[in-house]
């Protein structure tokens, strides 16, 4: 494909109303997901996003069940609002169990995994549907995003950014050293719940693009890539936001040209960049080590 032809195809892509909505949705998610992912990685709770994603499926199915009972058309009209509410409740519950209960964090997360999937399949069956109807929420369906969805997603994204960036000093203190933060007078438990709640909002917003099963990757992988290049918490967050947006937009563009699954393409692209970055870092360190050995021998 020539340069002129490529630019022509890109112009056609961005002029399409469907792709305009899709690109905007991808941009919102690419920016917001790594913000909360930075906190989860720092707290060693990288799998929390997965757990919340599974719980959100129960919310989707519950919304479908209620919509069916109320004879709404379409039946999944309430799926997104219920997904937000249920994922928020699940995130807060897991944080309370993790911080106050006797159950360890990994066991509590496992409960979310199993209960979320099982609850979703059960409720969708009770609504007279099949588990196949959850596929668009499991794996994403960016083509179905409407302008109303974007307005809601934009508002939730703004809220996530307000919490994640606006309260960064306090949230970082709670994540980095809870005992010191408590001694400093910070409400650590409340801040921890706030991180979990903002993560739940991020998952809810991201479900339509990458799906519940892959949403955690958008929260974690850009952060993991950023950590290879920078050291500070603030720099990691900023670079991860840039990488998340770039990966989502690039992945969606690849999807447009090659007719691939958007969610899977975005995640595979992110993991490929991480793999290349990690390999490059390892090679660079090996070269530096070899040069130091040569210098020592020369002396």
Residue frames relative to the residue before (quaternion, step in Angstrom):
aa qw qx qy qz dx dy dz
X 1.0000 0.0000 0.0000 0.0000 0.00 0.00 0.00
X 0.3888 -0.7316 0.5109 0.2292 3.61 -0.75 1.06
X 0.6724 -0.4974 0.3605 0.4128 3.55 -1.30 0.34
X 0.6524 0.5203 -0.3133 0.4533 3.58 0.97 -0.89
X 0.6625 0.5019 -0.2969 0.4701 3.54 0.98 -0.89
X 0.6325 0.5383 -0.3286 0.4497 3.58 1.03 -0.81
X 0.6813 0.4769 -0.2904 0.4732 3.58 0.87 -0.95
X 0.6152 0.5461 -0.3390 0.4566 3.56 1.10 -0.68
X 0.6661 0.4934 -0.2918 0.4772 3.57 0.98 -0.89
X 0.6385 0.5170 -0.3255 0.4681 3.58 1.04 -0.76
X 0.6331 0.5282 -0.3272 0.4616 3.58 1.05 -0.77
X 0.6369 0.5126 -0.3193 0.4793 3.56 1.03 -0.79
X 0.6385 0.5468 -0.3227 0.4350 3.56 1.00 -0.87
X 0.7428 0.4192 -0.2414 0.4630 3.59 0.74 -1.03
X 0.6297 0.5261 -0.3445 0.4561 3.61 1.22 -0.26
X 0.5566 0.6040 -0.3866 0.4194 3.57 1.28 -0.23
X 0.4847 -0.6751 0.4668 0.3023 3.64 -0.77 0.95
X 0.6250 0.5415 -0.3360 0.4509 3.57 1.04 -0.78
X 0.7084 0.4443 -0.2662 0.4795 3.58 0.86 -0.94
X 0.5787 0.5654 -0.3809 0.4477 3.59 1.11 -0.53
X 0.6646 0.4808 -0.2944 0.4904 3.57 0.95 -0.89
X 0.6674 0.5172 -0.3015 0.4430 3.55 0.93 -0.92
X 0.6717 0.4954 -0.2974 0.4636 3.59 0.92 -0.91
X 0.6481 0.5089 -0.3210 0.4668 3.57 1.00 -0.78
X 0.6380 0.5159 -0.3207 0.4733 3.58 1.01 -0.82
X 0.6591 0.5078 -0.3045 0.4637 3.58 0.95 -0.89
X 0.6432 0.5261 -0.3198 0.4552 3.58 1.01 -0.80
X 0.6406 0.5271 -0.3212 0.4566 3.59 0.95 -0.88
X 0.6985 0.4660 -0.2688 0.4719 3.55 0.90 -0.95
X 0.6487 0.5420 -0.3192 0.4285 3.57 0.94 -0.88
X 0.6800 0.4736 -0.2847 0.4819 3.57 1.08 -0.69
X 0.7606 0.4365 -0.2214 0.4265 3.58 0.79 -1.04
X 0.6305 0.5817 -0.3526 0.3738 3.60 0.92 -0.85
X 0.6987 0.4647 -0.3085 0.4480 3.68 0.80 -0.81
X 0.5373 0.6215 -0.4177 0.3880 3.60 1.16 -0.44
X 0.7331 0.3760 -0.2328 0.5167 3.57 0.77 -1.00
X 0.5812 0.5870 -0.3706 0.4247 3.58 1.14 -0.55
X 0.5924 0.5739 -0.3609 0.4353 3.58 1.10 -0.65
X 0.6661 0.4829 -0.2985 0.4837 3.58 0.99 -0.81
X 0.6599 0.5147 -0.3197 0.4443 3.59 0.93 -0.86
X 0.6446 0.5065 -0.3213 0.4741 3.59 0.98 -0.81
X 0.6589 0.5147 -0.3089 0.4534 3.58 0.94 -0.88
X 0.7118 0.4255 -0.2492 0.5002 3.59 1.10 -0.69
X 0.4023 -0.7193 0.4582 0.3329 3.58 1.34 -0.04
X 0.5056 0.6016 -0.4397 0.4348 3.56 1.00 0.96
X 0.1006 0.8552 -0.5020 0.0808 3.54 1.04 0.84
X 0.6939 0.4837 -0.2795 0.4543 3.60 1.09 -0.61
X 0.4300 0.7138 -0.4664 0.2967 3.60 1.23 -0.06
X 0.6184 0.5567 -0.3445 0.4348 3.58 1.02 -0.76
X 0.6285 0.5255 -0.3285 0.4700 3.57 1.04 -0.77
X 0.6565 0.5192 -0.3088 0.4517 3.56 0.91 -0.93
X 0.6658 0.4901 -0.2998 0.4761 3.57 0.93 -0.89
X 0.6204 0.5564 -0.3371 0.4381 3.58 1.04 -0.77
X 0.6563 0.4982 -0.3079 0.4756 3.55 1.00 -0.79
X 0.6443 0.5084 -0.3210 0.4726 3.58 1.01 -0.78
X 0.6100 0.5627 -0.3487 0.4356 3.58 1.04 -0.76
X 0.5862 0.5745 -0.3675 0.4374 3.59 1.13 -0.58
X 0.6154 0.5239 -0.3426 0.4789 3.56 1.07 -0.72
X 0.6361 0.5254 -0.3207 0.4653 3.58 1.03 -0.77
X 0.6248 0.5337 -0.3265 0.4670 3.57 1.02 -0.83
X 0.6926 0.4749 -0.2731 0.4692 3.56 0.86 -1.01
X 0.6264 0.5267 -0.3367 0.4656 3.59 1.06 -0.73
X 0.6421 0.5111 -0.3155 0.4764 3.58 1.00 -0.80
X 0.6264 0.5277 -0.3184 0.4773 3.56 1.09 -0.79
X 0.6499 0.5255 -0.3067 0.4554 3.57 0.98 -0.91
X 0.6776 0.4766 -0.2872 0.4809 3.59 0.90 -0.94
X 0.6422 0.5266 -0.3193 0.4564 3.58 1.00 -0.82
X 0.6414 0.5128 -0.3116 0.4781 3.55 1.07 -0.76
X 0.6576 0.5123 -0.3056 0.4601 3.57 0.99 -0.88
X 0.7184 0.4154 -0.2365 0.5054 3.59 1.08 -0.76
X 0.3907 -0.7533 0.4410 0.2924 3.56 1.39 0.03
X 0.2309 0.7790 -0.5388 0.2227 3.54 0.94 0.95
X 0.1545 -0.7762 0.6039 0.0941 3.56 -1.20 0.51
X 0.4648 -0.3117 -0.7984 0.2222 1.55 -1.04 2.29
X 0.6667 -0.5422 0.3471 0.3756 3.53 -1.26 0.44
X 0.7067 0.4568 -0.2713 0.4672 3.59 1.11 -0.58
X 0.2272 0.8049 -0.5156 0.1863 3.60 1.20 0.50
X 0.7579 0.3690 -0.1841 0.5056 3.57 1.00 -0.88
X 0.3848 0.7625 -0.4637 0.2356 3.60 1.26 0.00
X 0.7020 0.4738 -0.2825 0.4504 3.60 0.80 -0.96
X 0.6630 0.4881 -0.3323 0.4602 3.66 0.82 -0.83
X 0.6691 0.4836 -0.3065 0.4738 3.58 0.95 -0.82
X 0.6074 0.5492 -0.3569 0.4495 3.60 1.06 -0.68
X 0.6386 0.5241 -0.3218 0.4624 3.58 1.00 -0.83
X 0.6927 0.4885 -0.2810 0.4500 3.57 0.81 -1.04
X 0.7020 0.4660 -0.2764 0.4622 3.58 0.82 -1.00
X 0.6539 0.4981 -0.3293 0.4646 3.62 0.96 -0.74
X 0.6084 0.5348 -0.3468 0.4728 3.59 1.09 -0.67
X 0.6658 0.4985 -0.2983 0.4683 3.56 0.91 -0.94
X 0.6671 0.5059 -0.3006 0.4569 3.59 0.96 -0.87
X 0.6516 0.5205 -0.3147 0.4532 3.58 0.99 -0.83
X 0.6595 0.4922 -0.3041 0.4800 3.57 0.95 -0.88
X 0.6434 0.5308 -0.3215 0.4482 3.58 0.97 -0.85
X 0.6741 0.4917 -0.3084 0.4568 3.59 0.86 -0.90
X 0.6426 0.5143 -0.3258 0.4652 3.59 1.05 -0.69
X 0.6450 0.5093 -0.3182 0.4725 3.58 1.01 -0.80
X 0.6554 0.5036 -0.3074 0.4715 3.58 0.95 -0.90
X 0.6710 0.5196 -0.2953 0.4389 3.56 0.94 -0.93
X 0.7639 0.4057 -0.2048 0.4582 3.57 0.89 -0.93
X 0.8066 0.2886 -0.1320 0.4987 3.59 1.03 -0.72
X 0.6825 0.5127 -0.2958 0.4288 3.55 1.08 -0.63
X 0.5893 -0.5753 0.4405 0.3573 3.53 -1.35 0.03
X 0.5714 0.5945 -0.3772 0.4216 3.56 1.28 -0.25
X 0.4487 -0.6952 0.4899 0.2745 3.59 -0.87 0.93
X 0.6752 -0.5320 0.3408 0.3807 3.53 -1.25 0.51
X 0.6824 0.4917 -0.3103 0.4432 3.60 0.90 -0.85
X 0.6275 0.5185 -0.3367 0.4733 3.60 1.09 -0.67
X 0.6484 0.5130 -0.3156 0.4656 3.58 0.96 -0.86
X 0.6426 0.5129 -0.3203 0.4706 3.59 1.01 -0.77
X 0.6222 0.5388 -0.3355 0.4584 3.57 1.04 -0.78
X 0.6198 0.5383 -0.3348 0.4625 3.57 1.04 -0.77
X 0.6446 0.5123 -0.3185 0.4696 3.59 1.00 -0.80
X 0.6172 0.5561 -0.3388 0.4416 3.57 0.98 -0.87
X 0.7510 0.4216 -0.2270 0.4547 3.53 0.61 -1.20
X 0.6870 0.4965 -0.2854 0.4473 3.56 0.87 -0.98
X 0.6414 0.5463 -0.3305 0.4253 3.58 1.00 -0.79
X 0.6879 0.4653 -0.2785 0.4825 3.57 0.84 -0.96
X 0.6780 0.4977 -0.2967 0.4524 3.58 0.84 -1.00
X 0.6629 0.5086 -0.3063 0.4561 3.57 0.92 -0.89
X 0.6485 0.5286 -0.3173 0.4464 3.57 0.98 -0.81
X 0.6784 0.4819 -0.2898 0.4728 3.57 0.87 -0.96
X 0.6511 0.5246 -0.3181 0.4469 3.60 0.96 -0.86
X 0.7034 0.4718 -0.2762 0.4543 3.59 0.81 -0.99
X 0.6495 0.5020 -0.3333 0.4636 3.59 0.98 -0.74
X 0.6147 0.5316 -0.3408 0.4726 3.58 1.15 -0.59
X 0.6515 0.5112 -0.3072 0.4689 3.57 1.00 -0.84
X 0.6600 0.5017 -0.3026 0.4702 3.58 1.16 -0.59
X 0.5634 -0.6268 0.3723 0.3886 3.57 1.30 0.00
X 0.5794 0.5780 -0.3771 0.4337 3.55 1.25 0.30
X 0.4375 -0.6548 0.5336 0.3085 3.54 -1.30 -0.33
X 0.6534 -0.5244 0.3724 0.3993 3.55 -1.25 0.41
X 0.5561 0.6159 -0.3881 0.4009 3.61 1.19 -0.48
X 0.6207 0.5617 -0.3415 0.4273 3.58 1.17 -0.56
X 0.6062 0.5383 -0.3524 0.4674 3.58 1.29 -0.13
X 0.4397 0.7468 -0.4309 0.2515 3.58 1.28 -0.28
X 0.6581 0.5188 -0.3302 0.4344 3.60 0.93 -0.83
X 0.6833 0.4422 -0.2795 0.5094 3.57 1.20 -0.53
X 0.6151 0.5417 -0.3422 0.4595 3.58 1.16 -0.54
X 0.8283 0.2113 -0.0606 0.5153 3.57 0.85 -1.01
X 0.5692 -0.6179 0.3728 0.3941 3.59 1.26 0.01
X 0.0193 0.7750 -0.6313 0.0235 3.54 -1.19 0.64
X 0.1044 -0.8597 0.4983 0.0422 3.54 0.51 1.23
X 0.5857 0.5995 -0.3687 0.4020 3.59 1.17 -0.52
X 0.6764 0.4947 -0.2929 0.4605 3.60 1.19 -0.44
X 0.4571 0.6896 -0.4524 0.3330 3.60 1.26 -0.01
X 0.1941 -0.7862 0.5808 0.0829 3.57 -0.83 1.05
X 0.6647 -0.4820 0.3678 0.4366 3.57 -1.28 0.14
X 0.6027 0.5430 -0.3573 0.4629 3.60 1.09 -0.62
X 0.6243 0.5283 -0.3271 0.4735 3.57 1.04 -0.83
X 0.6668 0.5135 -0.3028 0.4472 3.57 0.97 -0.86
X 0.6202 0.5296 -0.3468 0.4632 3.59 1.02 -0.71
X 0.6647 0.4870 -0.2975 0.4821 3.56 0.95 -0.89
X 0.6614 0.5053 -0.3035 0.4638 3.57 0.92 -0.93
X 0.6371 0.5365 -0.3237 0.4489 3.57 1.02 -0.79
X 0.6552 0.5054 -0.3072 0.4700 3.57 0.99 -0.85
X 0.6729 0.4832 -0.2958 0.4756 3.59 0.94 -0.88
X 0.6270 0.5314 -0.3328 0.4623 3.59 1.05 -0.75
X 0.6363 0.5242 -0.3218 0.4655 3.58 0.99 -0.84
X 0.6441 0.5181 -0.3147 0.4666 3.57 1.03 -0.80
X 0.6447 0.5179 -0.3131 0.4671 3.58 0.98 -0.87
X 0.6778 0.4821 -0.2924 0.4719 3.59 0.91 -0.90
X 0.6132 0.5505 -0.3434 0.4507 3.57 1.06 -0.73
X 0.6843 0.4599 -0.2716 0.4964 3.56 0.99 -0.88
X 0.7337 0.4763 -0.2517 0.4140 3.57 0.68 -1.13
X 0.7548 0.3423 -0.1942 0.5248 3.58 1.01 -0.79
X 0.6759 0.5200 -0.2977 0.4290 3.57 0.92 -0.89
X 0.7671 0.3046 -0.1636 0.5404 3.57 1.08 -0.75
X 0.2362 0.8345 -0.4789 0.1364 3.58 1.23 0.37
X 0.6592 0.5081 -0.3528 0.4275 3.68 0.76 -0.80
X 0.6919 0.4671 -0.2794 0.4744 3.58 0.90 -0.94
X 0.6683 0.4973 -0.3043 0.4621 3.59 0.92 -0.88
X 0.6345 0.5211 -0.3320 0.4643 3.58 1.01 -0.77
X 0.6376 0.5277 -0.3288 0.4549 3.59 0.96 -0.83
X 0.6651 0.5013 -0.3014 0.4642 3.57 0.95 -0.88
X 0.6818 0.4778 -0.2849 0.4750 3.60 1.06 -0.74
X 0.7129 0.5017 -0.2580 0.4166 3.55 0.92 -0.96
X 0.7868 -0.0965 0.1077 0.6001 3.58 0.90 -0.94
X 0.2504 -0.8204 0.4988 0.1242 3.55 0.05 1.34
X 0.6437 0.5318 -0.3300 0.4404 3.60 0.99 -0.80
X 0.6701 0.4848 -0.2962 0.4776 3.57 0.93 -0.90
X 0.6399 0.5286 -0.3224 0.4551 3.58 1.02 -0.82
X 0.6404 0.5163 -0.3177 0.4717 3.57 1.04 -0.80
X 0.6593 0.5055 -0.2996 0.4691 3.56 0.97 -0.90
X 0.6648 0.4973 -0.2960 0.4724 3.58 1.18 -0.58
X 0.5875 -0.6172 0.3502 0.3889 3.56 1.30 -0.03
X 0.4772 0.6684 -0.4474 0.3539 3.58 1.23 0.19
X 0.4302 -0.6883 0.5148 0.2759 3.63 -1.01 0.74
X 0.1989 -0.8475 0.4799 0.1089 3.57 0.37 1.27
X 0.6583 0.5119 -0.3232 0.4474 3.59 0.89 -0.89
X 0.6581 0.5030 -0.3041 0.4706 3.57 0.96 -0.86
X 0.6556 0.5060 -0.3087 0.4678 3.59 0.97 -0.82
X 0.6331 0.5251 -0.3273 0.4650 3.59 1.05 -0.76
X 0.6460 0.5017 -0.3094 0.4851 3.56 1.02 -0.82
X 0.6263 0.5426 -0.3300 0.4522 3.57 1.05 -0.76
X 0.6292 0.5188 -0.3280 0.4767 3.59 1.02 -0.78
X 0.6622 0.5037 -0.3016 0.4657 3.57 0.94 -0.92
X 0.6675 0.5042 -0.3026 0.4567 3.59 0.94 -0.88
X 0.6587 0.4930 -0.3084 0.4775 3.60 0.95 -0.84
X 0.6128 0.5340 -0.3401 0.4730 3.59 1.11 -0.67
X 0.6345 0.5291 -0.3234 0.4614 3.58 1.04 -0.78
X 0.6374 0.5107 -0.3251 0.4766 3.59 1.00 -0.78
X 0.6303 0.5385 -0.3244 0.4555 3.57 1.02 -0.81
X 0.6487 0.5123 -0.3091 0.4703 3.57 0.96 -0.89
X 0.6578 0.5234 -0.3124 0.4424 3.58 0.90 -0.92
X 0.6657 0.4978 -0.2957 0.4709 3.57 0.96 -0.89
X 0.7224 0.4820 -0.2416 0.4330 3.59 0.96 -0.91
X 0.5056 0.6971 -0.4121 0.2975 3.59 1.16 -0.51
X 0.6813 0.5167 -0.3064 0.4183 3.57 0.88 -0.90
X 0.7001 0.4640 -0.2703 0.4706 3.60 1.13 -0.55
X 0.8323 0.1671 -0.0663 0.5244 3.60 0.64 -1.08
X 0.5033 -0.6640 0.4248 0.3540 3.61 1.20 -0.28
X 0.6425 -0.5704 0.3668 0.3568 3.53 -1.20 0.62
X 0.6716 0.5209 -0.3051 0.4296 3.59 1.05 -0.72
X 0.7674 0.3510 -0.1812 0.5051 3.59 1.17 -0.50
X 0.4493 0.7387 -0.4328 0.2552 3.57 1.25 -0.25
X 0.6220 0.5650 -0.3479 0.4158 3.59 1.01 -0.76
X 0.5898 0.5893 -0.3669 0.4126 3.59 1.11 -0.65
X 0.6635 0.4994 -0.3079 0.4642 3.60 1.00 -0.76
X 0.6472 0.5046 -0.3166 0.4756 3.56 1.19 -0.49
X 0.7773 0.3966 -0.1669 0.4589 3.57 1.00 -0.85
X 0.6905 0.5250 -0.3122 0.3874 3.61 0.73 -1.03
X 0.6538 0.4885 -0.3514 0.4587 3.69 0.82 -0.73
X 0.6214 0.5286 -0.3366 0.4702 3.58 1.11 -0.67
X 0.6476 0.5174 -0.3142 0.4628 3.58 0.97 -0.86
X 0.6368 0.5099 -0.3274 0.4768 3.60 1.03 -0.75
X 0.6610 0.5254 -0.3057 0.4399 3.57 0.90 -0.96
X 0.6418 0.5468 -0.3256 0.4279 3.59 1.01 -0.79
X 0.5774 0.5781 -0.3766 0.4365 3.58 1.19 -0.40
X 0.7734 0.3892 -0.1726 0.4696 3.57 1.02 -0.84
X 0.7953 0.1805 -0.0941 0.5711 3.62 1.06 -0.62
X 0.4108 -0.7448 0.4864 0.2000 3.55 -1.24 0.46
X 0.7019 0.4836 -0.2956 0.4313 3.60 0.87 -0.84
X 0.6300 -0.5526 0.4015 0.3695 3.55 -1.24 0.57
X 0.6765 0.5047 -0.2902 0.4510 3.58 0.87 -0.97
X 0.6681 0.4907 -0.2993 0.4725 3.58 0.92 -0.90
X 0.6178 0.5488 -0.3366 0.4515 3.56 1.05 -0.79
X 0.6650 0.5043 -0.3036 0.4596 3.58 0.89 -0.92
X 0.6864 0.4898 -0.2943 0.4498 3.59 0.82 -0.95
X 0.6732 0.4775 -0.3017 0.4773 3.59 0.91 -0.88
X 0.6348 0.5319 -0.3278 0.4546 3.60 1.01 -0.79
X 0.6231 0.5303 -0.3377 0.4653 3.60 1.04 -0.73
X 0.6571 0.4974 -0.3061 0.4766 3.59 0.95 -0.89
X 0.6713 0.4980 -0.2955 0.4626 3.58 0.90 -0.95
X 0.6382 0.5392 -0.3268 0.4418 3.58 0.96 -0.86
X 0.6705 0.4875 -0.2962 0.4744 3.57 0.91 -0.92
X 0.6711 0.5047 -0.2982 0.4539 3.58 0.90 -0.94
X 0.6610 0.5076 -0.3060 0.4602 3.59 0.95 -0.88
X 0.6659 0.5066 -0.3090 0.4522 3.60 0.90 -0.89
X 0.6870 0.4748 -0.2877 0.4689 3.59 0.88 -0.91
X 0.6564 0.4984 -0.3094 0.4744 3.59 1.00 -0.81
X 0.6542 0.5192 -0.3088 0.4551 3.57 0.94 -0.88
X 0.6635 0.4977 -0.3026 0.4696 3.57 1.00 -0.82
X 0.6221 0.5317 -0.3339 0.4679 3.58 1.09 -0.69
X 0.6323 0.5143 -0.3202 0.4828 3.58 1.01 -0.83
X 0.6246 0.5487 -0.3240 0.4515 3.56 1.02 -0.85
X 0.6500 0.5346 -0.3103 0.4421 3.57 0.96 -0.90
X 0.7365 0.4400 -0.2397 0.4545 3.58 0.85 -0.95
X 0.8018 0.2942 -0.1331 0.5028 3.59 1.02 -0.74
X 0.4185 -0.7498 0.4404 0.2622 3.60 1.29 0.25
X 0.3439 0.7368 -0.4965 0.3040 3.56 0.83 1.07
X 0.6281 -0.5055 0.4198 0.4167 3.56 -1.32 0.10
X 0.4627 -0.7193 0.4324 0.2854 3.65 -0.59 1.06
X 0.6907 0.4977 -0.2945 0.4343 3.58 0.75 -1.04
X 0.6885 0.4800 -0.2800 0.4660 3.55 0.84 -1.01
X 0.6429 0.5305 -0.3248 0.4468 3.60 0.97 -0.82
X 0.6565 0.5156 -0.3056 0.4580 3.57 0.93 -0.92
X 0.6928 0.4774 -0.2835 0.4601 3.58 0.87 -0.95
X 0.6487 0.5062 -0.3220 0.4682 3.61 0.93 -0.85
X 0.6304 0.5267 -0.3294 0.4655 3.59 1.01 -0.79
X 0.6527 0.5172 -0.3111 0.4579 3.59 0.94 -0.88
X 0.6790 0.4836 -0.2901 0.4701 3.57 0.90 -0.92
X 0.6223 0.5365 -0.3388 0.4584 3.60 1.05 -0.73
X 0.6493 0.5027 -0.3141 0.4765 3.59 0.98 -0.82
X 0.6314 0.5193 -0.3343 0.4689 3.57 1.02 -0.78
X 0.6625 0.5170 -0.3091 0.4453 3.58 0.90 -0.91
X 0.6712 0.4859 -0.2937 0.4766 3.58 0.94 -0.88
X 0.6454 0.5211 -0.3191 0.4584 3.59 1.03 -0.79
X 0.6620 0.5001 -0.3011 0.4701 3.56 0.96 -0.90
X 0.6458 0.5124 -0.3138 0.4710 3.58 1.02 -0.82
X 0.6532 0.5164 -0.3089 0.4596 3.57 0.96 -0.86
X 0.6452 0.5130 -0.3181 0.4683 3.57 1.01 -0.81
X 0.6524 0.5179 -0.3147 0.4551 3.58 0.96 -0.88
X 0.6604 0.4996 -0.3057 0.4700 3.59 0.97 -0.84
X 0.6431 0.5268 -0.3190 0.4552 3.57 1.00 -0.83
X 0.6580 0.5005 -0.3042 0.4733 3.57 0.97 -0.86
X 0.6379 0.5287 -0.3239 0.4568 3.58 1.04 -0.79
X 0.6490 0.5091 -0.3120 0.4715 3.59 1.00 -0.83
X 0.6549 0.5104 -0.3111 0.4625 3.59 0.94 -0.87
X 0.6497 0.5142 -0.3134 0.4641 3.56 1.00 -0.85
X 0.6514 0.5152 -0.3099 0.4628 3.56 1.00 -0.85
X 0.6526 0.5132 -0.3128 0.4614 3.59 0.99 -0.81
X 0.6386 0.5209 -0.3265 0.4628 3.59 1.04 -0.77
X 0.6383 0.5214 -0.3240 0.4645 3.57 1.01 -0.80
X 0.6423 0.5174 -0.3219 0.4650 3.59 1.00 -0.80
X 0.6517 0.5166 -0.3114 0.4598 3.57 0.99 -0.85
X 0.6528 0.5153 -0.3101 0.4605 3.58 1.01 -0.85
X 0.6600 0.4987 -0.3086 0.4697 3.58 1.01 -0.80
X 0.6321 0.5484 -0.3301 0.4368 3.58 1.07 -0.75
X 0.6343 0.5170 -0.3280 0.4720 3.55 1.16 -0.55
